[in-house]
Amino acid sequence: MARLLSLASLVLFTISGFAQTSDIVIFSDDGTKFTLVVDGDEKNDYPAARVIATGIRTETPVLMVKFADAGIAPVRQNAYLELGKEYTLMLTTNKKGARVLRMTGEAALGTTKVDPPAIFVDDVPGGTVVEEVPGPSGRVVTSTTVVEEGGPLHDGENVNINMGVNGVNFNMSVNAGSTGGSTSTTTTTTHTTTTTTHGTSDPPRPVIDRRPVPTEPAVYHMPGYTGRVGCGWPMTAGEFADVKKSIEAKSFEDSKMTLAKQVGASRCFTVEQVKGLMSLFSFEDSKLDIAKYAYERTFDIDNYYKVNDAFTFESSIDNLNKYIQSR
């Protein structure tokens, strides 16, 4: 019987060894979202800035980080993770600008207490957050009861041994062998019972909404105007007065045109302001040039016919009209 118990202990020890695993936590130091792949197995359903992988059974897993941004090259790294431990790795950028994984922490499996990571709204597809209910925090306890049953153990009699370790069931049948007759050794049967005890509930994960708060864009409303809008927000009267003063200070027509177009590159005009610009030029060609340039940079674009008053010749009006029709 001692031989049977020794064999059972050996099997139990072997199963315990196979059941050992390791856990890893990987986070990006700049909040970059990624998907973690361990030995070809994706560990998160959607990209996140922090990923936990549990139950890793090999000491030399291949870790791959695939970024949500396809423009960032994936990181592939061979790791050495001693079983029975928890590891924390940081996804960061080295001095050469390449993404790398760096070990930042190591502890015995189950000894570290990590605050639950926050759920970020923008980590969830569609921005939808389902309320999380805290799950029970518990451990699996295996209790063993030894029952002695009287009676001899006869030659050739089989003894069944059933064991369970960490959810792995093992059944073994052992023949008592020939002893030349019956013996007075009693049969010892081991009954294994697995129960689950629960401690306090895990705290709920905080929900943080990092999405920008949508705001209504500021829209300029010109009193009495209901037509099409050619640009966002025209210059105020004070701003245009400063622009007009700067242009007037230039002595040459070309210099005035250059400055007017510099202003128009980042500003929005009204039709009255366009007429004011045209009045700063002496030559008809210059007036026509600035009228064409400002057309697509004017707020009340349906009032653009009013700039015709700034021309001296009818041909300039026709030329501008053909230009507008071609846009």
BATOR-807511 format. One record per residue (C-alpha): residue number from 1; x, y, z; chain. Coordinates in pm, whole numbers. Example, Ala and Ser with C-alpha at 12.3 -4.5 7.8 and 13.67 -1.06 7.14 Angstrom:
residues 2
<site num="1" east="1230" north="-450" up="780" chaine="A"/>
<site num="2" east="1367" north="-106" up="714" chaine="A"/>
end
This chain:
residues 327
<site num="1" east="0" north="0" up="0" chaine="A"/>
<site num="2" east="291" north="233" up="70" chaine="A"/>
<site num="3" east="397" north="180" up="-289" chaine="A"/>
<site num="4" east="53" north="288" up="-410" chaine="A"/>
<site num="5" east="52" north="603" up="-198" chaine="A"/>
<site num="6" east="402" north="696" up="-318" chaine="A"/>
<site num="7" east="294" north="655" up="-677" chaine="A"/>
<site num="8" east="-13" north="872" up="-616" chaine="A"/>
<site num="9" east="201" north="1142" up="-457" chaine="A"/>
<site num="10" east="435" north="1137" up="-758" chaine="A"/>
<site num="11" east="143" north="1177" up="-998" chaine="A"/>
<site num="12" east="-1" north="1458" up="-788" chaine="A"/>
<site num="13" east="334" north="1640" up="-790" chaine="A"/>
<site num="14" east="367" north="1595" up="-1166" chaine="A"/>
<site num="15" east="20" north="1733" up="-1233" chaine="A"/>
<site num="16" east="89" north="2030" up="-1007" chaine="A"/>
<site num="17" east="399" north="2108" up="-1214" chaine="A"/>
<site num="18" east="205" north="2096" up="-1538" chaine="A"/>
<site num="19" east="-64" north="2324" up="-1391" chaine="A"/>
<site num="20" east="180" north="2608" up="-1323" chaine="A"/>
<site num="21" east="138" north="2915" up="-1539" chaine="A"/>
<site num="22" east="246" north="3278" up="-1549" chaine="A"/>
<site num="23" east="62" north="3606" up="-1601" chaine="A"/>
<site num="24" east="172" north="3925" up="-1771" chaine="A"/>
<site num="25" east="44" north="4281" up="-1774" chaine="A"/>
<site num="26" east="153" north="4505" up="-2062" chaine="A"/>
<site num="27" east="80" north="4877" up="-2076" chaine="A"/>
<site num="28" east="187" north="5158" up="-2309" chaine="A"/>
<site num="29" east="353" north="5456" up="-2143" chaine="A"/>
<site num="30" east="186" north="5704" up="-2378" chaine="A"/>
<site num="31" east="-163" north="5556" up="-2398" chaine="A"/>
<site num="32" east="-115" north="5403" up="-2744" chaine="A"/>
<site num="33" east="-372" north="5128" up="-2804" chaine="A"/>
<site num="34" east="-264" north="4783" up="-2912" chaine="A"/>
<site num="35" east="-359" north="4415" up="-2936" chaine="A"/>
<site num="36" east="-143" north="4160" up="-2754" chaine="A"/>
<site num="37" east="-70" north="3826" up="-2921" chaine="A"/>
<site num="38" east="98" north="3550" up="-2718" chaine="A"/>
<site num="39" east="215" north="3250" up="-2921" chaine="A"/>
<site num="40" east="-40" north="3334" up="-3189" chaine="A"/>
<site num="41" east="-331" north="3381" up="-2945" chaine="A"/>
<site num="42" east="-487" north="3729" up="-2932" chaine="A"/>
<site num="43" east="-549" north="3830" up="-2570" chaine="A"/>
<site num="44" east="-782" north="4130" up="-2615" chaine="A"/>
<site num="45" east="-1088" north="4164" up="-2836" chaine="A"/>
<site num="46" east="-1027" north="4529" up="-2921" chaine="A"/>
<site num="47" east="-720" north="4757" up="-2894" chaine="A"/>
<site num="48" east="-646" north="4897" up="-2549" chaine="A"/>
<site num="49" east="-362" north="5078" up="-2373" chaine="A"/>
<site num="50" east="-337" north="4807" up="-2103" chaine="A"/>
<site num="51" east="-374" north="4432" up="-2158" chaine="A"/>
<site num="52" east="-360" north="4143" up="-1911" chaine="A"/>
<site num="53" east="-271" north="3792" up="-2031" chaine="A"/>
<site num="54" east="-318" north="3505" up="-1786" chaine="A"/>
<site num="55" east="-252" north="3132" up="-1790" chaine="A"/>
<site num="56" east="65" north="3139" up="-2001" chaine="A"/>
<site num="57" east="197" north="2780" up="-1993" chaine="A"/>
<site num="58" east="535" north="2815" up="-2160" chaine="A"/>
<site num="59" east="847" north="2981" up="-2024" chaine="A"/>
<site num="60" east="954" north="3113" up="-2364" chaine="A"/>
<site num="61" east="646" north="3268" up="-2524" chaine="A"/>
<site num="62" east="662" north="3484" up="-2835" chaine="A"/>
<site num="63" east="500" north="3820" up="-2765" chaine="A"/>
<site num="64" east="366" north="4036" up="-3044" chaine="A"/>
<site num="65" east="211" north="4381" up="-3009" chaine="A"/>
<site num="66" east="-6" north="4500" up="-3298" chaine="A"/>
<site num="67" east="-99" north="4867" up="-3281" chaine="A"/>
<site num="68" east="-441" north="5009" up="-3358" chaine="A"/>
<site num="69" east="-259" north="5266" up="-3569" chaine="A"/>
<site num="70" east="-153" north="5072" up="-3878" chaine="A"/>
<site num="71" east="122" north="5324" up="-3934" chaine="A"/>
<site num="72" east="314" north="5194" up="-3631" chaine="A"/>
<site num="73" east="522" north="4881" up="-3696" chaine="A"/>
<site num="74" east="431" north="4580" up="-3477" chaine="A"/>
<site num="75" east="665" north="4474" up="-3196" chaine="A"/>
<site num="76" east="773" north="4108" up="-3188" chaine="A"/>
<site num="77" east="980" north="3993" up="-2892" chaine="A"/>
<site num="78" east="1085" north="3660" up="-2744" chaine="A"/>
<site num="79" east="1039" north="3648" up="-2368" chaine="A"/>
<site num="80" east="1154" north="3430" up="-2081" chaine="A"/>
<site num="81" east="884" north="3402" up="-1816" chaine="A"/>
<site num="82" east="946" north="3169" up="-1525" chaine="A"/>
<site num="83" east="626" north="2985" up="-1443" chaine="A"/>
<site num="84" east="451" north="3069" up="-1121" chaine="A"/>
<site num="85" east="516" north="3443" up="-1149" chaine="A"/>
<site num="86" east="346" north="3763" up="-1254" chaine="A"/>
<site num="87" east="529" north="4003" up="-1483" chaine="A"/>
<site num="88" east="467" north="4367" up="-1572" chaine="A"/>
<site num="89" east="604" north="4502" up="-1900" chaine="A"/>
<site num="90" east="597" north="4855" up="-2033" chaine="A"/>
<site num="91" east="556" north="4932" up="-2401" chaine="A"/>
<site num="92" east="778" north="5233" up="-2464" chaine="A"/>
<site num="93" east="1000" north="5401" up="-2721" chaine="A"/>
<site num="94" east="1379" north="5370" up="-2707" chaine="A"/>
<site num="95" east="1634" north="5636" up="-2797" chaine="A"/>
<site num="96" east="1626" north="5528" up="-3160" chaine="A"/>
<site num="97" east="1253" north="5586" up="-3182" chaine="A"/>
<site num="98" east="1162" north="5215" up="-3198" chaine="A"/>
<site num="99" east="888" north="5060" up="-2983" chaine="A"/>
<site num="100" east="1013" north="4801" up="-2733" chaine="A"/>
<site num="101" east="889" north="4598" up="-2436" chaine="A"/>
<site num="102" east="1069" north="4655" up="-2107" chaine="A"/>
<site num="103" east="1027" north="4457" up="-1784" chaine="A"/>
<site num="104" east="918" north="4680" up="-1496" chaine="A"/>
<site num="105" east="800" north="4434" up="-1233" chaine="A"/>
<site num="106" east="807" north="4070" up="-1120" chaine="A"/>
<site num="107" east="635" north="3893" up="-831" chaine="A"/>
<site num="108" east="518" north="3549" up="-724" chaine="A"/>
<site num="109" east="192" north="3451" up="-890" chaine="A"/>
<site num="110" east="-106" north="3572" up="-688" chaine="A"/>
<site num="111" east="92" north="3791" up="-446" chaine="A"/>
<site num="112" east="47" north="4128" up="-609" chaine="A"/>
<site num="113" east="-268" north="4331" up="-570" chaine="A"/>
<site num="114" east="-336" north="4545" up="-873" chaine="A"/>
<site num="115" east="-609" north="4805" up="-880" chaine="A"/>
<site num="116" east="-858" north="4726" up="-1154" chaine="A"/>
<site num="117" east="-781" north="4923" up="-1470" chaine="A"/>
<site num="118" east="-1019" north="5193" up="-1577" chaine="A"/>
<site num="119" east="-1258" north="5132" up="-1862" chaine="A"/>
<site num="120" east="-1208" north="5406" up="-2119" chaine="A"/>
<site num="121" east="-1515" north="5484" up="-2326" chaine="A"/>
<site num="122" east="-1308" north="5531" up="-2639" chaine="A"/>
<site num="123" east="-1154" north="5183" up="-2590" chaine="A"/>
<site num="124" east="-1495" north="5025" up="-2642" chaine="A"/>
<site num="125" east="-1622" north="4989" up="-3001" chaine="A"/>
<site num="126" east="-1888" north="5250" up="-3069" chaine="A"/>
<site num="127" east="-1815" north="5426" up="-2740" chaine="A"/>
<site num="128" east="-2072" north="5209" up="-2561" chaine="A"/>
<site num="129" east="-2006" north="5120" up="-2197" chaine="A"/>
<site num="130" east="-2197" north="4842" up="-2027" chaine="A"/>
<site num="131" east="-2204" north="4873" up="-1648" chaine="A"/>
<site num="132" east="-1964" north="4626" up="-1490" chaine="A"/>
<site num="133" east="-2086" north="4415" up="-1202" chaine="A"/>
<site num="134" east="-1799" north="4326" up="-961" chaine="A"/>
<site num="135" east="-1712" north="3956" up="-976" chaine="A"/>
<site num="136" east="-1638" north="3746" up="-666" chaine="A"/>
<site num="137" east="-1277" north="3720" up="-563" chaine="A"/>
<site num="138" east="-1211" north="3368" up="-441" chaine="A"/>
<site num="139" east="-978" north="3069" up="-444" chaine="A"/>
<site num="140" east="-1023" north="2700" up="-514" chaine="A"/>
<site num="141" east="-959" north="2476" up="-213" chaine="A"/>
<site num="142" east="-900" north="2105" up="-254" chaine="A"/>
<site num="143" east="-974" north="1900" up="60" chaine="A"/>
<site num="144" east="-875" north="1537" up="100" chaine="A"/>
<site num="145" east="-1059" north="1285" up="313" chaine="A"/>
<site num="146" east="-893" north="951" up="395" chaine="A"/>
<site num="147" east="-1131" north="664" up="460" chaine="A"/>
<site num="148" east="-999" north="328" up="586" chaine="A"/>
<site num="149" east="-1203" north="33" up="477" chaine="A"/>
<site num="150" east="-1145" north="-295" up="653" chaine="A"/>
<site num="151" east="-1071" north="-620" up="478" chaine="A"/>
<site num="152" east="-777" north="-782" up="311" chaine="A"/>
<site num="153" east="-622" north="-673" up="-12" chaine="A"/>
<site num="154" east="-624" north="-979" up="-237" chaine="A"/>
<site num="155" east="-381" north="-1077" up="-510" chaine="A"/>
<site num="156" east="-446" north="-904" up="-839" chaine="A"/>
<site num="157" east="-701" north="-664" up="-693" chaine="A"/>
<site num="158" east="-722" north="-323" up="-868" chaine="A"/>
<site num="159" east="-719" north="1" up="-671" chaine="A"/>
<site num="160" east="-860" north="315" up="-835" chaine="A"/>
<site num="161" east="-713" north="652" up="-741" chaine="A"/>
<site num="162" east="-895" north="970" up="-840" chaine="A"/>
<site num="163" east="-734" north="1311" up="-796" chaine="A"/>
<site num="164" east="-816" north="1664" up="-899" chaine="A"/>
<site num="165" east="-569" north="1952" up="-909" chaine="A"/>
<site num="166" east="-666" north="2302" up="-1023" chaine="A"/>
<site num="167" east="-956" north="2168" up="-1221" chaine="A"/>
<site num="168" east="-750" north="1886" up="-1384" chaine="A"/>
<site num="169" east="-895" north="1540" up="-1306" chaine="A"/>
<site num="170" east="-669" north="1235" up="-1302" chaine="A"/>
<site num="171" east="-779" north="873" up="-1275" chaine="A"/>
<site num="172" east="-536" north="585" up="-1217" chaine="A"/>
<site num="173" east="-596" north="213" up="-1177" chaine="A"/>
<site num="174" east="-318" north="14" up="-1002" chaine="A"/>
<site num="175" east="-297" north="-364" up="-970" chaine="A"/>
<site num="176" east="-188" north="-485" up="-628" chaine="A"/>
<site num="177" east="21" north="-761" up="-785" chaine="A"/>
<site num="178" east="84" north="-1110" up="-654" chaine="A"/>
<site num="179" east="181" north="-1149" up="-289" chaine="A"/>
<site num="180" east="137" north="-1522" up="-268" chaine="A"/>
<site num="181" east="-195" north="-1493" up="-95" chaine="A"/>
<site num="182" east="-412" north="-1250" up="85" chaine="A"/>
<site num="183" east="-274" north="-995" up="330" chaine="A"/>
<site num="184" east="-414" north="-807" up="625" chaine="A"/>
<site num="185" east="-339" north="-465" up="471" chaine="A"/>
<site num="186" east="-646" north="-242" up="472" chaine="A"/>
<site num="187" east="-763" north="-50" up="168" chaine="A"/>
<site num="188" east="-722" north="327" up="197" chaine="A"/>
<site num="189" east="-942" north="524" up="-42" chaine="A"/>
<site num="190" east="-878" north="892" up="-98" chaine="A"/>
<site num="191" east="-1177" north="1110" up="-174" chaine="A"/>
<site num="192" east="-1096" north="1451" up="-318" chaine="A"/>
<site num="193" east="-1351" north="1730" up="-289" chaine="A"/>
<site num="194" east="-1310" north="2064" up="-463" chaine="A"/>
<site num="195" east="-1487" north="2366" up="-317" chaine="A"/>
<site num="196" east="-1474" north="2735" up="-394" chaine="A"/>
<site num="197" east="-1453" north="2994" up="-119" chaine="A"/>
<site num="198" east="-1526" north="3357" up="-191" chaine="A"/>
<site num="199" east="-1373" north="3661" up="-33" chaine="A"/>
<site num="200" east="-1470" north="4022" up="-82" chaine="A"/>
<site num="201" east="-1597" north="4135" up="-417" chaine="A"/>
<site num="202" east="-1355" north="4298" up="-657" chaine="A"/>
<site num="203" east="-1405" north="4677" up="-675" chaine="A"/>
<site num="204" east="-1579" north="4798" up="-989" chaine="A"/>
<site num="205" east="-1357" north="4940" up="-1261" chaine="A"/>
<site num="206" east="-1397" north="5317" up="-1298" chaine="A"/>
<site num="207" east="-1535" north="5443" up="-1627" chaine="A"/>
<site num="208" east="-1347" north="5737" up="-1777" chaine="A"/>
<site num="209" east="-1470" north="5916" up="-2087" chaine="A"/>
<site num="210" east="-1168" north="6060" up="-2271" chaine="A"/>
<site num="211" east="-1362" north="6155" up="-2580" chaine="A"/>
<site num="212" east="-1368" north="6530" up="-2655" chaine="A"/>
<site num="213" east="-1690" north="6697" up="-2557" chaine="A"/>
<site num="214" east="-1874" north="6784" up="-2877" chaine="A"/>
<site num="215" east="-1940" north="7155" up="-2910" chaine="A"/>
<site num="216" east="-2155" north="7341" up="-3154" chaine="A"/>
<site num="217" east="-1930" north="7526" up="-3400" chaine="A"/>
<site num="218" east="-1960" north="7902" up="-3383" chaine="A"/>
<site num="219" east="-2155" north="8023" up="-3685" chaine="A"/>
<site num="220" east="-2160" north="8380" up="-3800" chaine="A"/>
<site num="221" east="-2502" north="8517" up="-3890" chaine="A"/>
<site num="222" east="-2502" north="8823" up="-4110" chaine="A"/>
<site num="223" east="-2808" north="9036" up="-4040" chaine="A"/>
<site num="224" east="-3054" north="9021" up="-4328" chaine="A"/>
<site num="225" east="-2851" north="8769" up="-4532" chaine="A"/>
<site num="226" east="-3000" north="8425" up="-4610" chaine="A"/>
<site num="227" east="-2796" north="8319" up="-4913" chaine="A"/>
<site num="228" east="-2504" north="8081" up="-4960" chaine="A"/>
<site num="229" east="-2197" north="8105" up="-4738" chaine="A"/>
<site num="230" east="-1853" north="8102" up="-4898" chaine="A"/>
<site num="231" east="-1638" north="8093" up="-4581" chaine="A"/>
<site num="232" east="-1672" north="8063" up="-4206" chaine="A"/>
<site num="233" east="-1633" north="8391" up="-4021" chaine="A"/>
<site num="234" east="-1554" north="8725" up="-4189" chaine="A"/>
<site num="235" east="-1317" north="8981" up="-4044" chaine="A"/>
<site num="236" east="-1458" north="9236" up="-3805" chaine="A"/>
<site num="237" east="-1471" north="9601" up="-3905" chaine="A"/>
<site num="238" east="-1172" north="9673" up="-3679" chaine="A"/>
<site num="239" east="-964" north="9391" up="-3827" chaine="A"/>
<site num="240" east="-1038" north="9502" up="-4181" chaine="A"/>
<site num="241" east="-952" north="9862" up="-4097" chaine="A"/>
<site num="242" east="-605" north="9748" up="-3985" chaine="A"/>
<site num="243" east="-559" north="9539" up="-4302" chaine="A"/>
<site num="244" east="-668" north="9825" up="-4523" chaine="A"/>
<site num="245" east="-430" north="10063" up="-4349" chaine="A"/>
<site num="246" east="-137" north="9824" up="-4402" chaine="A"/>
<site num="247" east="-213" north="9785" up="-4773" chaine="A"/>
<site num="248" east="-254" north="10158" up="-4824" chaine="A"/>
<site num="249" east="94" north="10210" up="-4679" chaine="A"/>
<site num="250" east="249" north="10024" up="-4973" chaine="A"/>
<site num="251" east="372" north="10241" up="-5260" chaine="A"/>
<site num="252" east="356" north="9988" up="-5545" chaine="A"/>
<site num="253" east="59" north="9803" up="-5692" chaine="A"/>
<site num="254" east="242" north="9468" up="-5684" chaine="A"/>
<site num="255" east="326" north="9508" up="-5316" chaine="A"/>
<site num="256" east="-36" north="9589" up="-5237" chaine="A"/>
<site num="257" east="-152" north="9279" up="-5428" chaine="A"/>
<site num="258" east="97" north="9056" up="-5248" chaine="A"/>
<site num="259" east="-17" north="9179" up="-4906" chaine="A"/>
<site num="260" east="-386" north="9152" up="-4995" chaine="A"/>
<site num="261" east="-342" north="8790" up="-5100" chaine="A"/>
<site num="262" east="-140" north="8712" up="-4787" chaine="A"/>
<site num="263" east="-432" north="8836" up="-4580" chaine="A"/>
<site num="264" east="-685" north="8644" up="-4790" chaine="A"/>
<site num="265" east="-497" north="8316" up="-4747" chaine="A"/>
<site num="266" east="-621" north="8285" up="-4388" chaine="A"/>
<site num="267" east="-911" north="8531" up="-4364" chaine="A"/>
<site num="268" east="-1272" north="8557" up="-4471" chaine="A"/>
<site num="269" east="-1418" north="8870" up="-4631" chaine="A"/>
<site num="270" east="-1759" north="9023" up="-4679" chaine="A"/>
<site num="271" east="-1859" north="9165" up="-5017" chaine="A"/>
<site num="272" east="-1826" north="9518" up="-4879" chaine="A"/>
<site num="273" east="-1472" north="9437" up="-4762" chaine="A"/>
<site num="274" east="-1383" north="9305" up="-5109" chaine="A"/>
<site num="275" east="-1505" north="9631" up="-5260" chaine="A"/>
<site num="276" east="-1291" north="9814" up="-5005" chaine="A"/>
<site num="277" east="-985" north="9615" up="-5118" chaine="A"/>
<site num="278" east="-1056" north="9688" up="-5484" chaine="A"/>
<site num="279" east="-1070" north="10060" up="-5409" chaine="A"/>
<site num="280" east="-706" north="10048" up="-5297" chaine="A"/>
<site num="281" east="-587" north="9961" up="-5649" chaine="A"/>
<site num="282" east="-549" north="10209" up="-5932" chaine="A"/>
<site num="283" east="-539" north="9972" up="-6230" chaine="A"/>
<site num="284" east="-847" north="9790" up="-6362" chaine="A"/>
<site num="285" east="-652" north="9466" up="-6407" chaine="A"/>
<site num="286" east="-552" north="9474" up="-6039" chaine="A"/>
<site num="287" east="-912" north="9528" up="-5933" chaine="A"/>
<site num="288" east="-1021" north="9233" up="-6148" chaine="A"/>
<site num="289" east="-741" north="9017" up="-6010" chaine="A"/>
<site num="290" east="-834" north="9082" up="-5647" chaine="A"/>
<site num="291" east="-1205" north="9032" up="-5725" chaine="A"/>
<site num="292" east="-1133" north="8687" up="-5871" chaine="A"/>
<site num="293" east="-901" north="8596" up="-5583" chaine="A"/>
<site num="294" east="-1151" north="8694" up="-5312" chaine="A"/>
<site num="295" east="-1456" north="8525" up="-5467" chaine="A"/>
<site num="296" east="-1408" north="8188" up="-5288" chaine="A"/>
<site num="297" east="-1301" north="8368" up="-4970" chaine="A"/>
<site num="298" east="-1620" north="8570" up="-4920" chaine="A"/>
<site num="299" east="-1892" north="8499" up="-4666" chaine="A"/>
<site num="300" east="-2201" north="8645" up="-4838" chaine="A"/>
<site num="301" east="-2114" north="8498" up="-5175" chaine="A"/>
<site num="302" east="-2463" north="8549" up="-5321" chaine="A"/>
<site num="303" east="-2409" north="8924" up="-5284" chaine="A"/>
<site num="304" east="-2098" north="8913" up="-5502" chaine="A"/>
<site num="305" east="-2271" north="9094" up="-5787" chaine="A"/>
<site num="306" east="-2226" north="9412" up="-5580" chaine="A"/>
<site num="307" east="-1849" north="9417" up="-5650" chaine="A"/>
<site num="308" east="-1935" north="9517" up="-6007" chaine="A"/>
<site num="309" east="-1981" north="9871" up="-5877" chaine="A"/>
<site num="310" east="-1605" north="9889" up="-5816" chaine="A"/>
<site num="311" east="-1516" north="9839" up="-6184" chaine="A"/>
<site num="312" east="-1468" north="10117" up="-6437" chaine="A"/>
<site num="313" east="-1523" north="9910" up="-6754" chaine="A"/>
<site num="314" east="-1806" north="9674" up="-6853" chaine="A"/>
<site num="315" east="-1551" north="9429" up="-6992" chaine="A"/>
<site num="316" east="-1419" north="9371" up="-6639" chaine="A"/>
<site num="317" east="-1769" north="9280" up="-6522" chaine="A"/>
<site num="318" east="-1805" north="9030" up="-6808" chaine="A"/>
<site num="319" east="-1463" north="8885" up="-6735" chaine="A"/>
<site num="320" east="-1548" north="8838" up="-6365" chaine="A"/>
<site num="321" east="-1884" north="8682" up="-6448" chaine="A"/>
<site num="322" east="-1720" north="8426" up="-6680" chaine="A"/>
<site num="323" east="-1471" north="8345" up="-6405" chaine="A"/>
<site num="324" east="-1749" north="8288" up="-6150" chaine="A"/>
<site num="325" east="-1943" north="8068" up="-6394" chaine="A"/>
<site num="326" east="-1636" north="7851" up="-6443" chaine="A"/>
<site num="327" east="-1594" north="7781" up="-6070" chaine="A"/>
end
